Amino acid sequence: MAIDLKAEQALKLWHEVSTAMVHGNEPDLTQRQFTILLTVYLEPPPHTVRGLAARLNVTKPVITRALDTMGAMKLLKRRRDERDRRNVIIQRTVEGSLFLETFADTVRTKARELPR
């Protein structure tokens, strides 16, 4: 189902969701970290550092730094690819799934509250 929002409504929704996340107890992610997280959870695996860097058009160190932070938060985890030890596979976690489920619930709630 497509939702047609006016610019002001879209910005209001983004603001309301962002504000709710700031007030909550959820991890505070940068836009880059959030984009990496969503890419891993919404696009089919496997995901590698090299693949994420190419997909998002950033360097591998950028991905590595973000993964270091999100790994400490337990939102994602890394493991060596057993078939090709040069590759690092990025995997989903229960904590990451719960974080995104909470985020999606917040988006749905705030979208319902938007004035029409």
Steps between C-alpha positions, in 0.01 A plus 500: 500500500650829389479796736502843347638753746547869442851630567397652832334173610808296404727733694262502797498120501881487487518753784247316716672164452843653566372671814342179627825311444700768683264476797506120504756258635603371160855538367576834338626428148648732243329518162782294350469230769124489458533465122745212541269333750199533270700373204597186691146437623303594188719374217573130446822361649783431489643836602871570512703806595614525140144458367350757738773750412426454130123508550512824701787652300724552803838357600551175688638688806173697517306173516745351750468795739121484484506124556732543800243726663197291404678181602558646848125574509432140384294625205716308249779246523794406280661171417764384255376330187619140532518461120700819445677616815559844344128575525321609816132402508260738674214328681175604661444466874195462720579839656518663156170343397332625817647848452359522147165356608474772764603760245238376250233511773598861575478594131154340470375669817627844400364458145152429640526815712576726202230755429334421167 
